[in-house]
Amino acid sequence: MNQNITLYTTTMCPVCGIVRDFLIIMNLTYKEVNIDINPIAMIKLIGITRKLSVPQTNINGEWVFGFDPVCMLELLNGEG
């Protein structure tokens, strides 16, 4: 199944690294958007999710906040 995954991060976020590592271990292709260097993306992200924290991961149109591997796997398997 083709997955559409976008990970929103900041440079100094340790949890962002955990999510990144999880996606790599699961051999998933993803797009990473660092909102430290892309303030327009940050403004759009806050407008969509109403959350100021990272990481935020969009999997096939559904949002996961922080590191929640169970939720991520459910969304990846079409159960979310």
Secondary structure, DSSP 8 states (H G I E B T S, - for coil): ----EEEEE-TT-HHHHHHHHHHHHTT---EEEETTT-HHHHHHHHHHH----S-EEEETTEEEES--HHHHHHHHTT--
